Amino acid sequence: MKVTETYLKGCFVIEPQVFGDERGSFLLEYNKKEFQEKTGFKGGFVLGNQSTSQYGVVRGLHLQKGEYSQAKLVRVVKGKILDVAVDARKESETFGKVFSIELSGDNKKQLFIPRGFLHGFSVLEDDTIVSYKCDNYYQPDAEDGVMYNDVDLNIDWKIPNDKIILSEKDLKLKLFSVYN
């Protein structure tokens, strides 16, 4: 696997090696030992989630606080998303900085997002399937988040405003200036 650290410390783009022939393809999605060696991540994943969404859906920006914070390894099984990570670690030199990348079933890239980051994604194709692993269990009382359209973050979700679909919960998230 090829591992490239983004400009956000601890946030990595993972490109697995894909093997293909006339039967189809094979890729090794995750190898704990190699992943730990290349990223320095010493935790393990305890939770796996999957969502299916239509074009225009924006999920996020979410995080789990305190002892329930989560690192995530995100991939797209089918379709395409713009995956977004925001460094919300107040002590970090990249606090408030945003990294985004297109993940798709075709490019097979993954994004590793460390604890202390806000995370969200916009769905760029219908019937997109997103799968992600977390290194900690979900705790509803530890959930927090920031509005997807926060002007301080200035994220281009690659979807026209009139096509964006949000959950009721995501419509009520706060601004980054209030969060921090």
C-alpha positions as CSV (number, residue, x, y, z in Angstrom):
1,M,0.0,0.0,0.0
2,K,1.1,3.6,-0.7
3,V,0.7,5.9,2.3
4,T,0.9,9.7,1.9
5,E,0.5,12.1,4.8
6,T,-1.6,15.1,4.0
7,Y,-0.6,18.6,5.2
8,L,-2.8,17.8,8.3
9,K,-0.5,15.9,10.7
10,G,-1.7,12.4,11.3
11,C,-4.2,12.4,8.4
12,F,-3.2,10.0,5.6
13,V,-4.3,9.1,2.0
14,I,-4.0,5.3,1.6
15,E,-3.8,3.8,-1.9
16,P,-4.0,0.0,-1.7
17,Q,-2.5,-2.1,-4.4
18,V,-5.1,-3.6,-6.8
19,F,-4.5,-6.8,-8.6
20,G,-6.7,-7.5,-11.6
21,D,-7.2,-10.1,-14.4
22,E,-10.0,-11.4,-16.6
23,R,-11.9,-12.5,-13.5
24,G,-12.0,-9.1,-11.9
25,S,-9.9,-7.5,-9.2
26,F,-8.6,-8.0,-5.7
27,L,-7.3,-5.5,-3.2
28,L,-6.1,-5.8,0.4
29,E,-8.3,-3.2,2.2
30,Y,-6.4,-3.3,5.5
31,N,-3.3,-4.9,7.0
32,K,-2.9,-3.8,10.6
33,K,0.8,-4.4,10.8
34,E,1.6,-2.5,7.6
35,F,-0.9,0.2,8.4
36,Q,0.7,0.8,11.8
37,E,4.2,0.8,10.4
38,K,3.4,3.4,7.7
39,T,1.1,5.7,9.7
40,G,2.3,5.3,13.2
41,F,-1.3,4.6,14.3
42,K,-1.1,2.2,17.2
43,G,-4.8,1.7,17.8
44,G,-7.1,-0.9,16.3
45,F,-10.5,-0.6,14.8
46,V,-13.5,-1.8,16.8
47,L,-16.5,-0.6,14.7
48,G,-17.4,-0.8,11.1
49,N,-20.1,1.4,9.5
50,Q,-21.6,1.6,6.0
51,S,-23.9,4.1,4.4
52,T,-25.7,4.3,1.1
53,S,-26.6,7.8,-0.2
54,Q,-27.9,9.6,-3.3
55,Y,-26.3,12.5,-5.1
56,G,-26.4,15.7,-3.1
57,V,-26.3,14.3,0.4
58,V,-23.9,16.0,2.8
59,R,-23.1,14.1,6.0
60,G,-21.2,16.1,8.6
61,L,-19.2,17.7,9.9
62,H,-19.2,15.3,12.9
63,L,-16.9,14.2,15.7
64,Q,-16.9,12.3,19.0
65,K,-15.5,14.3,21.9
66,G,-13.2,13.4,24.8
67,E,-12.6,9.7,25.7
68,Y,-15.0,8.7,22.9
69,S,-13.1,10.5,20.1
70,Q,-12.6,8.3,17.0
71,A,-10.0,7.8,14.4
72,K,-11.6,6.7,11.1
73,L,-10.5,4.8,8.0
74,V,-12.9,5.8,5.2
75,R,-13.3,4.2,1.8
76,V,-15.9,4.1,-1.0
77,V,-17.2,0.7,-2.2
78,K,-19.3,2.1,-5.0
79,G,-19.8,5.6,-6.4
80,K,-17.9,8.8,-5.4
81,I,-17.7,11.3,-2.5
82,L,-15.7,14.3,-1.6
83,D,-14.3,13.4,1.8
84,V,-13.5,16.2,4.2
85,A,-11.4,16.3,7.3
86,V,-11.0,19.4,9.5
87,D,-8.3,19.6,12.2
88,A,-10.2,20.4,15.4
89,R,-7.3,19.8,17.8
90,K,-6.8,23.2,19.5
91,E,-3.1,22.5,20.2
92,S,-2.4,21.6,16.6
93,E,-0.5,23.9,14.2
94,T,-3.1,23.1,11.5
95,F,-6.1,23.8,13.8
96,G,-9.0,24.8,11.6
97,K,-7.4,23.7,8.4
98,V,-9.4,21.6,5.9
99,F,-8.3,18.7,3.7
100,S,-10.6,17.2,1.1
101,I,-10.2,14.4,-1.4
102,E,-12.3,12.5,-3.9
103,L,-12.7,8.9,-2.8
104,S,-14.4,6.5,-5.3
105,G,-15.1,2.9,-6.0
106,D,-12.9,3.4,-9.1
107,N,-9.8,5.1,-7.5
108,K,-10.0,2.9,-4.3
109,K,-8.2,5.5,-2.2
110,Q,-8.9,5.6,1.5
111,L,-8.6,8.4,4.0
112,F,-7.3,7.9,7.5
113,I,-8.6,10.6,9.9
114,P,-7.1,10.7,13.4
115,R,-8.9,11.5,16.6
116,G,-9.8,15.1,17.2
117,F,-10.8,15.8,13.6
118,L,-14.2,16.8,12.2
119,H,-15.3,14.6,9.4
120,G,-17.9,14.8,6.6
121,F,-18.5,14.0,3.0
122,S,-20.7,15.0,0.1
123,V,-22.1,12.4,-2.3
124,L,-21.2,13.0,-5.9
125,E,-22.9,10.0,-7.5
126,D,-26.2,8.3,-6.9
127,D,-26.2,5.0,-4.9
128,T,-22.8,5.6,-3.4
129,I,-21.7,3.2,-0.7
130,V,-19.3,4.5,2.0
131,S,-17.6,2.1,4.4
132,Y,-15.5,3.2,7.4
133,K,-13.8,1.7,10.4
134,C,-13.6,3.5,13.8
135,D,-11.1,2.9,16.6
136,N,-13.7,3.6,19.3
137,Y,-17.4,2.9,19.9
138,Y,-20.1,5.5,19.2
139,Q,-21.4,7.3,22.2
140,P,-24.4,9.6,21.5
141,D,-23.6,11.9,24.4
142,A,-20.1,12.6,23.0
143,E,-21.4,13.6,19.6
144,D,-20.6,17.1,18.3
145,G,-20.3,18.9,15.0
146,V,-20.0,22.0,12.9
147,M,-22.2,23.3,10.1
148,Y,-21.2,22.1,6.6
149,N,-21.4,25.6,5.2
150,D,-19.4,27.4,7.9
151,V,-17.9,30.5,6.3
152,D,-14.7,30.3,8.3
153,L,-14.0,26.8,6.9
154,N,-15.1,27.8,3.4
155,I,-15.5,24.2,2.1
156,D,-16.5,23.6,-1.5
157,W,-18.6,20.5,-1.3
158,K,-18.7,20.2,-5.2
159,I,-22.6,20.3,-5.1
160,P,-24.8,23.3,-6.0
161,N,-26.4,24.8,-2.9
162,D,-29.9,24.0,-4.2
163,K,-29.1,20.3,-4.6
164,I,-27.6,19.8,-1.1
165,I,-29.6,17.3,1.1
166,L,-29.0,17.4,4.9
167,S,-30.4,15.6,7.9
168,E,-32.5,17.5,10.5
169,K,-29.6,16.9,12.9
170,D,-27.0,18.3,10.6
171,L,-29.1,21.4,10.0
172,K,-28.8,22.2,13.8
173,L,-25.0,22.0,14.1
174,K,-23.0,25.0,15.3
175,L,-20.4,27.3,13.8
176,F,-16.7,26.5,14.0
177,S,-16.1,29.7,15.9
178,V,-18.6,28.6,18.6
179,Y,-17.2,25.0,18.6
180,N,-13.7,26.0,19.3
